[in-house]
Amino acid sequence: MRRRAVLSAILLASCGVAALNGLSSKVAWTLETVRAVRAGDPVKGKKLNGDCVACHGENGIAETPEVPTLAGQAPLYTYKQLQDYKSKLRASPIMGEAVASLSDRDMADLAVFYARQTPPAGRSARPAPAIAKLVTLGDGARLIPACDSCHGARGVGNPGFYGMPALQNQKREELATEMTLFRSGERSNDVYRVMRDSAKRLTDAEIAALAAYYASK
């Protein structure tokens, strides 16, 4: 209950300033949109992935430390990111060019294809004492919600929050980079500024420890 209360308070506070900070995404999670994404064709997505293999791998498992693994990722999250790249609400010259010709249907097909791939196996680990509270309870004094609240226990994902990614099995370098970008505001496609407002209160050591914890799964 305490975890939910902290998260709810932050979301409500963030809603009040959302309009002042511009759009975080043009994706509206209507029932129609959700159904359309989930109806994506993985066979067509596999063909489209032919243009993505060099960075994201044949089965969505990237070898480069700075590139995220997409295998097993929630389709709604992947779809949102592709849309955000296309609308330039998430900046990346490489991804912006890669998605420029993709239709909404193409994005749904890719998202479902990646979701059905098997992510790399990882080892189980407990969070370091310094971040254990952040992971499970958050830090009310700093208005940081528990990581588990949005990303699920052990970072396995949370279907109840559209567009929230699973963190399990991601790369340490990529996780640390994204948290740092959220902290600086360079990445701003998080709904209601939840990640920006949380990350800006994290220290370098906490970011490194959180990245190491989720990458160790």
C-alpha positions as CSV (number, residue, x, y, z in Angstrom):
1,M,0.0,0.0,0.0
2,R,2.8,2.4,0.9
3,R,4.5,1.7,-2.5
4,R,1.3,2.5,-4.4
5,A,0.6,5.6,-2.4
6,V,4.1,7.0,-3.2
7,L,3.7,6.2,-6.9
8,S,0.2,7.7,-7.0
9,A,1.3,10.9,-5.3
10,I,4.2,11.3,-7.8
11,L,1.9,10.7,-10.8
12,L,-0.6,13.2,-9.6
13,A,2.0,15.8,-9.0
14,S,3.5,15.2,-12.4
15,C,0.2,15.6,-14.2
16,G,0.0,19.2,-13.0
17,V,3.2,20.1,-14.8
18,A,2.9,17.7,-17.8
19,A,1.4,20.4,-20.0
20,L,4.3,22.7,-19.3
21,N,6.9,20.3,-20.5
22,G,5.4,19.3,-23.9
23,L,4.3,15.9,-25.2
24,S,6.2,12.8,-24.0
25,S,4.5,10.7,-26.7
26,K,1.9,10.9,-29.4
27,V,0.7,7.3,-28.6
28,A,-2.7,7.3,-27.0
29,W,-3.4,4.0,-25.2
30,T,-7.0,3.5,-26.4
31,L,-8.5,0.1,-26.5
32,E,-8.3,0.2,-30.3
33,T,-4.5,1.0,-30.2
34,V,-3.8,-1.8,-27.7
35,R,-5.8,-4.3,-29.8
36,A,-4.0,-3.2,-33.0
37,V,-0.6,-3.7,-31.4
38,R,-1.4,-7.0,-30.0
39,A,-2.7,-8.2,-33.3
40,G,0.7,-7.6,-34.9
41,D,2.0,-10.3,-37.2
42,P,5.3,-11.8,-36.0
43,V,6.0,-13.4,-39.4
44,K,5.9,-10.0,-41.1
45,G,7.8,-8.6,-38.2
46,K,10.6,-11.1,-38.7
47,K,10.9,-9.9,-42.3
48,L,11.1,-6.3,-41.2
49,N,13.7,-7.2,-38.7
50,G,16.0,-7.9,-41.6
51,D,16.8,-4.2,-41.6
52,C,17.4,-4.2,-37.9
53,V,19.7,-7.3,-37.6
54,A,23.0,-5.3,-37.7
55,C,22.2,-3.6,-34.4
56,H,19.5,-5.7,-32.6
57,G,20.5,-9.2,-33.8
58,E,18.6,-11.8,-35.7
59,N,16.3,-12.6,-32.7
60,G,16.3,-9.3,-31.0
61,I,19.4,-10.0,-28.9
62,A,21.9,-7.3,-29.4
63,E,25.6,-7.9,-29.0
64,T,26.7,-4.3,-28.7
65,P,26.7,-3.1,-25.0
66,E,25.1,0.2,-25.8
67,V,22.2,-1.3,-27.8
68,P,19.1,-2.7,-26.0
69,T,18.0,-6.3,-26.3
70,L,14.4,-6.4,-27.7
71,A,13.8,-10.1,-27.3
72,G,11.0,-10.8,-24.8
73,Q,10.2,-7.1,-24.4
74,A,6.6,-6.0,-23.9
75,P,5.1,-5.3,-27.4
76,L,3.3,-2.1,-26.2
77,Y,6.6,-0.7,-25.0
78,T,8.5,-1.5,-28.2
79,Y,5.6,0.0,-30.2
80,K,5.7,3.2,-28.2
81,Q,9.4,3.6,-28.6
82,L,9.2,3.2,-32.4
83,Q,6.4,5.7,-32.6
84,D,8.4,8.1,-30.4
85,Y,11.4,7.8,-32.6
86,K,9.3,8.5,-35.7
87,S,7.7,11.6,-34.1
88,K,11.2,12.7,-32.9
89,L,10.0,12.8,-29.3
90,R,12.8,10.4,-28.6
91,A,16.0,11.6,-30.3
92,S,18.3,9.3,-32.2
93,P,19.6,10.0,-35.7
94,I,20.1,6.3,-36.3
95,M,16.7,5.2,-35.1
96,G,14.9,8.2,-36.6
97,E,16.1,7.2,-40.0
98,A,15.4,3.5,-39.3
99,V,11.7,4.1,-38.5
100,A,11.0,6.8,-41.0
101,S,9.3,4.5,-43.5
102,L,7.6,2.3,-41.0
103,S,3.8,2.3,-40.8
104,D,1.8,1.8,-37.6
105,R,1.2,-1.8,-38.8
106,D,4.9,-2.4,-39.4
107,M,5.7,-1.2,-35.9
108,A,3.1,-3.5,-34.4
109,D,4.5,-6.4,-36.4
110,L,8.0,-5.7,-35.2
111,A,6.9,-5.3,-31.6
112,V,5.1,-8.6,-31.5
113,F,7.9,-10.4,-33.3
114,Y,10.4,-9.2,-30.6
115,A,8.0,-10.0,-27.8
116,R,7.9,-13.6,-28.9
117,Q,11.6,-14.1,-29.0
118,T,13.4,-15.7,-26.1
119,P,15.5,-13.3,-24.1
120,P,19.0,-14.3,-23.0
121,A,19.3,-16.3,-19.9
122,G,20.5,-14.4,-16.8
123,R,21.5,-15.2,-13.3
124,S,19.4,-14.3,-10.3
125,A,20.7,-11.7,-8.0
126,R,19.7,-9.6,-5.0
127,P,20.0,-5.8,-5.1
128,A,22.9,-4.4,-3.3
129,P,22.0,-3.1,0.2
130,A,22.4,0.5,-1.0
131,I,19.6,0.2,-3.5
132,A,17.4,-2.5,-2.1
133,K,15.0,0.0,-0.7
134,L,14.8,1.9,-4.0
135,V,14.0,-1.3,-5.8
136,T,11.2,-2.6,-3.5
137,L,9.9,0.5,-1.6
138,G,11.3,3.6,-3.2
139,D,12.4,6.6,-1.3
140,G,9.4,8.8,-0.1
141,A,11.7,11.5,1.2
142,R,13.1,12.0,-2.3
143,L,9.8,11.3,-4.1
144,I,11.2,8.3,-5.8
145,P,8.7,5.4,-6.4
146,A,9.8,1.8,-6.1
147,C,11.3,0.4,-9.3
148,D,9.1,-2.6,-8.8
149,S,6.0,-0.4,-8.9
150,C,6.4,0.3,-12.6
151,H,8.8,-2.4,-13.9
152,G,7.6,-5.4,-11.9
153,A,9.3,-7.5,-9.3
154,R,12.9,-8.2,-10.4
155,G,12.3,-6.0,-13.5
156,V,10.2,-8.7,-15.3
157,G,7.8,-6.1,-16.6
158,N,4.4,-4.8,-15.6
159,P,1.5,-5.4,-18.1
160,G,-0.7,-3.1,-16.0
161,F,1.3,-0.1,-17.1
162,Y,1.2,0.4,-20.8
163,G,4.6,1.3,-22.3
164,M,6.6,0.3,-19.2
165,P,9.6,-1.9,-20.2
166,A,10.9,-5.0,-18.6
167,L,14.5,-4.3,-17.3
168,Q,15.5,-7.9,-16.7
169,N,18.3,-9.2,-19.0
170,Q,19.1,-5.8,-20.4
171,K,22.7,-4.6,-20.6
172,R,24.3,-2.7,-17.7
173,E,25.8,0.0,-20.1
174,E,22.4,0.6,-21.8
175,L,20.5,0.8,-18.5
176,A,23.0,3.2,-17.0
177,T,22.9,5.3,-20.2
178,E,19.2,5.6,-20.3
179,M,18.9,6.5,-16.6
180,T,21.5,9.2,-17.1
181,L,19.7,10.6,-20.1
182,F,16.5,10.7,-18.1
183,R,18.3,12.4,-15.3
184,S,19.7,15.1,-17.6
185,G,16.4,15.5,-19.5
186,E,18.0,14.6,-22.8
187,R,15.5,11.7,-23.0
188,S,12.0,13.0,-22.3
189,N,9.5,10.5,-23.7
190,D,8.5,9.1,-20.3
191,V,4.8,9.6,-19.5
192,Y,4.1,12.1,-16.7
193,R,7.9,12.6,-16.3
194,V,8.0,9.6,-13.9
195,M,11.5,8.6,-15.0
196,R,12.9,12.1,-15.3
197,D,11.7,13.2,-11.9
198,S,12.9,10.0,-10.3
199,A,16.3,9.8,-12.1
200,K,17.2,13.4,-11.4
201,R,17.3,12.4,-7.7
202,L,19.6,9.4,-8.2
203,T,23.3,9.6,-7.6
204,D,25.9,8.2,-10.0
205,A,26.5,5.4,-7.6
206,E,22.8,4.5,-7.4
207,I,22.5,4.5,-11.2
208,A,25.5,2.2,-11.5
209,A,24.2,-0.1,-8.9
210,L,20.6,-0.3,-10.3
211,A,22.0,-1.0,-13.8
212,A,24.2,-3.7,-12.4
213,Y,21.4,-5.3,-10.5
214,Y,18.9,-5.5,-13.4
215,A,21.7,-6.6,-15.9
216,S,22.6,-9.4,-13.6
217,K,19.3,-11.1,-13.9
